[in-house]
Amino acid sequence: MSADPVTTPDARVRIPREIWVLIASAFVIALGFGLITPVLPQFAQSFGVGATASSVVVSAFAFFRLLFAPAGGRLIARLGERPVYLAGLVIVAVSTGATAFAQTYWQLLVFRGLGGIGSVMFTVSAVALIVRLAPPSIRARVSSVYASAFLIGGVGGPVVGGLLGGLGLRVPFLVYAVALLAAATIVFVFLKDTSLRPKEGAPVLPVMTVRDGWRDSAYRAAVGSAFANGWGNFGVRNAILPLFAAAVIVDRSLDQATRETHQSLVAGAALAAFAAGNAIGLTVAGRTSDAVGRKPYIVGGLLVSGVFTAATGLATSLPMLIAFSVAAGLGSGALNPAQQASLADVVGRERNGGPALAAFQMAQDTGAIIGPVIAGTLVDHGSFGLAFVVTGVITLAAALPWLRARETHPVRRVTVA
């Protein structure tokens, strides 16, 4: 398989203003999302449901993302990236605001789930905007800065959300809705008249289908690790960790009001610790995987994430929970940039990888749907420890296909050969 031509990074090339707008918006979105993560499972349980039902609320968001992904792609092709991006932000803002006023569990489930439609709209639009706007010589730098904005917001959001949870479980949802509207305003004002449709007469790239990708061992392995990553780090961690903190870490002798405040703070601290570890792992892997290769970071990240996710259920104190969360975050952070780079290697610059990349994203969303439901069931009929162990084993199993998969990085492949 031919390698893409190497593009030499150029420090003199500046990141376009339009991309800085998207980066600022990404920070606001991530910060707001982090606000509701520590309190969402507790908010669901306030309607008198168990761990399984509260986990379904987390899965519903990913389910609607998965369901609407094909239609979202068609909307972008018809309307353009910017209108779809703005519409997606507004949909999630309205959904989140409605969630704050939910009076029953079923209202909560529907309102939160519908937000997944807007989420996939602005997520796919943002990726398309960055791909089109980023100069080829600084694409890696742009991706790193954009990811860092999400991570910084992801670190701060759970901490602030935990504090806001002490004011009431509905407050973080209202704040997040306002944050999304602020992000939409930023994009609307500063990204006017940005048209990214292909120029008339531009050459049409051949499409890389899922069948084409499936012939590549690296693509098959990536789909498996995406499923496991969605299951563990996007699904189970957000759905079960706050409940685990509330049931095991927080002192049960406290009065209800104080206990709810402590639950939000502990859950927020654990999720922020995971995000901090994720930021460190992503920074290291993002800077060095071009020299070392993709597979070492992918396999190592899956192993570290799997081991410490399985160990999370053994935590009996907040320091232990934070330590395990940081370590699991390091593994996840090492995995993600190398996995994304490997996918880019597989697709290359001379093909339109839309269908193959969409299938990868759908695998991750599928894991995020199934994982919380099964983990919640294991908690209700077993224990938190069992739920975390099963999740860790699935993450570890995803490393096996990568052991046999090819190294996709062209420089590393030539060196090894």
C-alpha positions in Angstrom: 0.0 0.0 0.0 1.5 3.3 -1.0 2.3 5.9 1.6 1.1 9.4 1.6 3.7 12.0 0.7 5.3 13.5 3.8 4.4 17.0 4.5 7.0 18.9 6.5 5.6 20.9 9.4 6.1 24.6 9.1 6.1 26.7 12.3 5.6 29.9 10.3 2.2 28.8 9.0 -0.5 30.2 11.3 -3.7 28.5 12.3 -6.5 30.2 10.4 -8.8 32.5 12.4 -11.8 30.3 11.5 -10.2 27.3 13.2 -9.5 29.4 16.3 -13.2 30.1 16.4 -14.0 26.4 16.3 -11.3 25.8 19.0 -12.9 28.4 21.3 -16.3 26.8 20.7 -14.9 23.3 21.4 -13.7 24.5 24.8 -17.1 25.9 25.7 -18.8 22.8 24.6 -16.5 20.5 26.5 -16.7 22.6 29.6 -20.4 22.5 29.5 -20.6 18.8 28.9 -18.3 18.2 31.8 -20.8 20.1 34.0 -23.6 17.6 33.6 -21.5 14.4 33.6 -21.1 14.1 37.4 -24.8 14.7 38.1 -26.7 13.0 35.3 -26.8 9.5 36.8 -27.8 10.9 40.2 -30.4 13.0 38.6 -31.9 9.9 36.9 -31.9 8.0 40.2 -33.8 10.9 41.8 -36.8 9.6 39.9 -36.6 6.3 41.8 -34.9 4.1 39.3 -31.9 1.8 39.6 -28.4 1.7 38.1 -29.6 0.1 34.8 -32.3 2.7 34.1 -30.0 5.6 35.0 -27.3 4.1 32.6 -29.9 3.9 29.8 -30.1 7.7 30.0 -26.4 7.9 29.1 -26.9 5.3 26.4 -29.9 7.2 24.9 -27.7 10.1 23.9 -25.2 7.8 22.1 -28.2 5.9 20.5 -29.6 9.0 18.9 -26.1 10.0 17.7 -25.8 6.6 16.0 -29.3 6.7 14.6 -29.0 10.1 13.1 -25.4 9.9 11.8 -26.3 9.0 8.2 -28.9 11.8 8.0 -26.4 14.2 9.5 -23.9 13.5 6.7 -26.5 14.1 4.1 -27.6 17.4 5.7 -24.0 18.6 5.5 -23.7 17.7 1.9 -27.0 19.6 1.1 -26.8 22.6 3.5 -23.1 23.0 4.2 -21.1 22.6 7.4 -21.7 25.9 9.2 -25.6 25.8 9.2 -25.6 22.2 10.3 -23.0 23.0 13.0 -25.1 25.9 14.4 -28.4 23.9 14.2 -26.7 21.1 16.1 -25.6 23.3 18.9 -29.1 24.9 19.2 -30.7 21.5 19.3 -28.5 20.2 22.1 -29.0 23.5 24.0 -32.8 23.2 23.8 -32.6 19.5 24.7 -30.4 20.2 27.7 -32.6 23.1 28.9 -35.6 20.8 28.7 -33.8 18.1 30.6 -33.4 20.5 33.6 -37.2 20.7 33.8 -38.0 17.0 33.4 -40.6 15.9 35.9 -40.5 12.1 35.2 -37.8 9.6 34.3 -39.3 9.2 30.8 -39.2 12.9 30.1 -35.5 12.9 31.2 -34.8 9.9 28.9 -36.5 11.6 25.8 -35.1 15.1 26.4 -31.5 13.8 26.9 -31.7 11.3 24.1 -32.8 13.9 21.5 -29.7 15.9 22.3 -27.7 13.2 20.5 -29.2 14.3 17.2 -27.7 17.8 17.6 -24.5 16.3 19.0 -23.7 14.3 15.9 -24.6 17.3 13.7 -22.1 19.6 15.3 -19.4 17.0 15.8 -19.3 15.8 12.2 -19.6 19.4 10.9 -16.7 20.5 13.1 -14.5 17.7 11.8 -15.4 18.6 8.2 -14.6 22.2 8.8 -11.2 21.5 10.3 -10.3 19.1 7.5 -11.1 21.7 4.9 -9.6 24.8 6.7 -6.4 23.4 8.1 -3.3 24.0 5.9 -1.8 20.6 5.1 1.6 21.4 6.7 0.0 22.0 10.1 -2.8 19.5 10.3 -1.2 17.7 13.2 -0.8 20.9 15.1 -4.4 21.9 14.4 -5.7 18.5 15.6 -3.6 18.8 18.7 -4.8 22.2 19.6 -8.4 21.3 18.9 -8.2 18.2 21.0 -6.4 20.1 23.8 -9.3 22.6 23.9 -11.7 19.7 24.5 -9.4 18.2 27.1 -9.0 21.5 29.1 -12.7 21.9 29.1 -13.1 18.3 30.0 -10.8 18.7 33.1 -12.5 21.8 34.3 -16.1 20.9 33.6 -16.6 18.0 36.1 -15.0 20.0 38.9 -17.4 23.0 38.3 -20.3 20.6 37.7 -19.6 18.9 41.0 -19.7 22.3 42.7 -22.9 23.3 40.9 -24.5 20.0 41.8 -24.5 21.2 45.4 -26.9 23.9 44.3 -29.3 21.4 42.9 -29.1 18.6 40.3 -30.9 20.7 37.7 -28.6 23.7 37.8 -25.7 22.2 35.7 -28.1 21.5 32.9 -29.3 25.1 32.7 -25.7 26.3 32.8 -24.7 23.9 30.0 -27.7 25.0 27.8 -26.5 28.7 28.2 -22.9 27.6 27.3 -24.1 25.9 24.1 -26.0 29.0 23.1 -22.8 31.0 23.8 -20.8 28.7 21.6 -23.4 29.0 18.8 -23.2 32.7 19.0 -19.4 32.7 18.7 -19.6 30.6 15.6 -22.4 32.6 14.1 -20.7 35.9 14.6 -17.1 35.0 13.7 -17.7 32.3 11.0 -20.0 34.2 8.7 -19.9 33.4 5.0 -17.5 30.5 5.4 -18.3 28.2 2.5 -16.5 24.9 2.3 -18.3 23.1 -0.5 -15.9 21.7 -3.1 -15.2 24.1 -5.9 -17.1 23.4 -9.2 -14.9 21.2 -11.4 -12.8 20.0 -8.6 -11.7 16.3 -9.0 -13.8 13.8 -7.2 -11.8 11.5 -4.9 -12.6 7.8 -5.0 -14.6 6.6 -2.1 -13.2 4.2 0.5 -16.0 1.9 1.5 -16.3 -0.1 4.7 -15.6 -3.2 2.6 -12.4 -1.7 1.3 -11.3 -0.8 4.8 -12.2 -4.2 6.2 -9.5 -5.8 4.0 -6.9 -3.9 6.1 -5.9 -5.5 9.4 -5.3 -2.1 11.0 -8.8 -0.9 10.1 -10.4 -4.1 11.5 -8.4 -3.6 14.7 -9.4 0.1 14.9 -13.1 -0.7 14.7 -12.7 -3.2 17.6 -10.8 -0.8 19.7 -13.3 2.0 18.9 -16.1 -0.2 20.2 -14.2 -1.0 23.4 -13.2 2.7 23.9 -16.8 3.7 23.5 -18.0 1.0 25.9 -15.5 1.9 28.6 -14.5 5.5 28.4 -17.5 7.2 26.8 -20.2 4.9 28.2 -19.5 3.0 31.4 -17.2 5.6 33.0 -19.8 8.4 32.6 -22.7 6.3 33.6 -21.3 4.1 36.4 -18.5 6.1 38.0 -20.7 8.8 39.6 -22.9 6.1 41.0 -19.9 4.2 42.3 -18.6 7.3 44.0 -22.0 7.9 45.6 -22.5 4.3 46.8 -18.9 3.5 48.0 -16.8 6.6 48.5 -19.2 9.0 50.2 -19.9 8.6 53.9 -23.5 7.2 54.2 -23.9 8.6 57.7 -24.2 12.2 56.3 -27.5 13.9 56.0 -29.1 13.7 52.5 -28.3 17.3 51.5 -24.7 17.1 52.5 -24.4 13.6 51.0 -25.7 14.8 47.6 -23.2 17.7 47.6 -20.3 15.3 48.5 -21.5 12.8 45.8 -21.3 15.5 43.1 -17.9 16.7 44.3 -16.4 13.2 44.4 -17.8 12.2 41.0 -16.5 15.5 39.5 -13.0 15.0 41.0 -12.8 11.4 39.6 -13.9 12.4 36.2 -11.6 15.4 36.2 -8.7 13.2 37.2 -9.5 10.9 34.2 -9.6 13.9 31.9 -6.2 15.1 33.3 -4.6 11.7 32.7 -6.1 11.7 29.3 -4.6 15.1 28.5 -1.1 13.9 29.5 -1.4 10.7 27.5 -2.7 12.5 24.4 0.1 15.1 24.6 2.8 12.5 24.8 1.4 10.2 22.1 0.5 13.0 19.8 4.0 14.3 19.8 5.9 11.1 19.6 3.8 8.5 17.7 5.2 9.8 14.4 8.6 8.6 15.5 7.8 5.5 17.5 4.9 4.3 15.4 1.1 3.8 16.0 0.9 0.3 17.4 3.0 0.7 20.6 0.7 3.5 21.8 -2.5 1.8 20.7 -1.6 -1.5 22.4 -0.1 0.1 25.4 -3.0 2.5 25.8 -5.6 -0.4 25.7 -3.6 -2.4 28.2 -3.2 0.4 30.7 -6.8 1.6 30.3 -8.1 -1.9 30.6 -6.1 -2.8 33.8 -7.0 0.3 35.7 -10.6 0.3 34.6 -10.9 -3.2 36.0 -9.2 -2.1 39.2 -11.5 0.9 39.7 -14.1 -1.2 41.5 -11.4 -2.0 44.2 -11.2 1.7 45.2 -12.3 2.3 48.8 -11.2 5.9 49.2 -11.1 9.1 47.1 -7.3 9.1 46.7 -7.5 5.5 45.3 -10.3 6.4 43.0 -8.4 9.4 41.7 -5.2 7.4 41.2 -7.0 4.7 39.2 -8.8 7.4 37.2 -5.6 9.2 36.3 -3.9 5.9 35.2 -6.9 4.9 33.1 -7.0 8.3 31.6 -3.3 8.0 30.6 -4.1 4.8 28.7 -7.1 6.3 27.0 -5.0 9.4 26.1 -2.2 7.3 24.6 -4.7 5.3 22.5 -6.8 8.0 20.9 -4.3 10.1 18.8 -2.4 7.0 17.6 -5.6 5.3 16.6 -6.9 8.4 14.8 -3.5 8.7 13.0 -3.6 5.0 12.0 -7.0 5.6 10.5 -5.7 8.5 8.5 -2.8 6.4 7.4 -5.2 3.7 6.1 -7.4 6.2 4.3 -4.7 8.4 2.9 -5.1 11.7 1.1 -6.1 10.3 -2.3 -9.4 8.8 -1.1 -12.7 10.0 0.4 -12.8 7.9 3.6 -16.3 9.1 4.6 -18.1 5.8 4.7 -15.1 4.0 6.4 -14.7 6.7 9.0 -18.4 6.9 9.7 -18.4 3.1 10.4 -15.5 3.6 12.8 -17.5 6.4 14.6 -20.6 4.2 14.7 -18.6 1.4 16.3 -17.6 3.7 19.1 -21.2 5.0 19.5 -22.5 1.4 19.6 -20.1 0.6 22.4 -21.2 3.7 24.3 -24.8 2.5 23.9 -24.4 -1.1 25.0 -21.7 -0.7 27.7 -23.7 1.4 30.2 -26.8 -0.8 29.9 -24.9 -4.0 30.6 -22.8 -2.4 33.3 -25.9 -1.1 35.0 -27.5 -4.5 34.9 -24.3 -6.0 36.4 -24.5 -3.4 39.2 -28.1 -4.1 39.9 -27.7 -7.9 39.9 -24.1 -8.2 41.0 -21.7 -5.4 42.0 -19.8 -2.3 40.9 -16.6 -4.4 40.9 -18.1 -6.9 38.5 -19.2 -4.1 36.1 -15.7 -2.5 36.1 -14.0 -5.9 35.6 -16.1 -6.8 32.6 -15.5 -3.4 31.1 -11.7 -3.8 31.7 -11.6 -7.2 30.1 -13.4 -5.9 27.0 -10.8 -3.1 26.7 -8.0 -5.6 27.1 -9.5 -7.9 24.5 -9.4 -5.1 22.0 -5.6 -5.1 22.1 -5.4 -8.6 20.7 -6.3 -7.7 17.1 -3.8 -4.9 17.2 -1.0 -7.4 18.0 -1.5 -9.0 14.5 -2.4 -5.8 12.7 0.1 -4.0 10.5 2.0 -0.9 11.5 0.5 1.9 9.3 3.0 4.6 9.8 5.1 4.8 6.7 8.4 5.9 8.3 8.2 3.3 11.0 7.2 0.6 8.5 10.2 1.2 6.4 12.5 1.3 9.5 11.2 -2.0 10.7 11.5 -3.6 7.3 
